[in-house]
Amino acid sequence: MNGIKQIAYFGLSTLLLKGLGFALLPISTRLLNQAQFGELNFLVSISAVMSLLLCLGLPELLFKQQMKSEVHKRALFRDALLLCGLLSLVFVLLFWFFTQPLSELLPISLSLIDLQLLAINLAFSSLLSIVFCFFRYYEMAKQFCFLAILQGIGQTILTIASLYLGFGVTGVMASGAVASFVVLAISLRIIFSEIKIDFKAIPWSITRKNCLFLLSILVSSLFVYANNGAENWFIAASIGKEKLAQYYVALQFAVMTSFTFEPIRMWWFSRRFNELTSSPTRYVYLCELSLEIGIALCILMLIITPHLFVFVLPQSYLLNAWLLPSLIFIVVLRHHSDLLNIGCYIHLNGLYVSVINGVSAVFVLILLTFLVPAWGVLGAVVSLALAQTLKTILFFFMSQKLEPLPFNFYRIIPSWFCFLGVFVFSVVDFTYSMSIQCLMFLSLLIVLTNKYKPLVMNALQQLTKRGVHG
């Protein structure tokens, strides 16, 4: 399956899933009060950090590790699935036995059954992440798309039903657990024959060196959470569930911006190590292309999302006009740190990834400690923006030192100039703001089309041929 078709399948599943999540916002914000919605969002925040622990960095290992044959690669998937499954089982058992003392460590009160359902959901989701890596690696985008959509639609239907029946946050958590279990069962049935490899033929393939890489990714992932998620704890502890609910809703619109880039990210991250090995020049070209697509998508969302935000949500969730554009600005910075860090991953088992994320994490935690109690939500946004800027700078310069690549950032100045212009008109109240923003975005599209004309023409030719033969 060619790259464009894979991106199309990944794009369809990603956009539909995010669309379903977006469709739930006006329902959940009306059927749950702000305190309940804040509790739900805090559970999601816990889920984010725990899923990092349960996955152990195995998805990164599966994409990075080069094996001597396809059979050995499938054996690596077998071992990753077994390891993740064993850890998930131990986690669920321990979590169920110690739910009460663990709940007392949290900054807000949560229902014990909600926490227990969260543990089950996390176990199934972690196993699913390994299975979905298999689909991505072996270019099974169609299967990935079908199962991701099935999970999303199933969970959405169950969530809406449970909310209308009055089950509240507990119903939402139960819906996620049921949907994840069903899709996991189907997924394992699909890939079981591919990974059913006897240990006598190929023994356990996760080596001690792999464990060092996994440890670095795991620690780095926890640092990433501190950079993007820890603010929820500070907001909940300092200014309450209701403010967390308001912040979280704005954050979801910003995350929607990140998700528009997800098809490109999924396609690129599964092949970037191979591209670098085969042709560093082509790697730089595709990396810059991915980055400019990411910036362009953020510009588009800067224009659209503030209006959707006002249209979709209850009045009680609307905060200051600067909040959503500022969160999208952080998403743009994150695109840069995600794409310009390849050297840090391929040298010293990813040690520098952990170091840089650790420095950024300590920095943001210090900022959050002082700024959130003083400035509230504004303090959280300032902390995240400063930490993400530091992280991006460190990743790029260290990556270039370890793996020098011919990047030329003068080539992306038009994209940044357009983004900053649209950002200013998103924050400032001006009569013709949207018209000016659309004009600037259209100008950028013309520049990018001319810059990447060969790729654009090739894509159009493939679409034309497909239309003739279809």
Secondary structure, DSSP 8 states (H G I E B T S, - for coil): --HHHHHHHHHHHHHHHHHHHHHHHHHHHHHS-HHHHHHHHHHHHHHHHHHHHHHTTHHHHHHH---SSHHHHHHHHHHHHHHHHHHHHHHHHHHHHTHHHHHTTSSS---HHHHHHHHHHHHHHHHHHHHHHHHHHTT-HHHHHHHHHHHHHHHHHHHHHHHHTT-HHHHHHHHHHHHHHHHHHHHHHHHHHHH---TTTS-----HHHHHHHHHHHHHHHHHHHHTTHHHHHHHHHH-HHHHHHHHHHHHHHHHHHHHTHHHHHHHHTTHHHHHHH-HHHHHHHHHHHHHHHHHHHHHHHHHHHHHHHHHS-GGG---TTHHHHHHHHHHHHHHHHHS-HHHHHSGGGHHHHHHHHHHHHHHHHHHHHHHHHHTHHHHHHHHHHHHHHHHHHHHHHHHHHS-----GGGGHHHHHHHHHHHHHHHS--TTHHHHHHHHHHHHHHHHHHHTHHHHHHHHHHHHHHHHH-
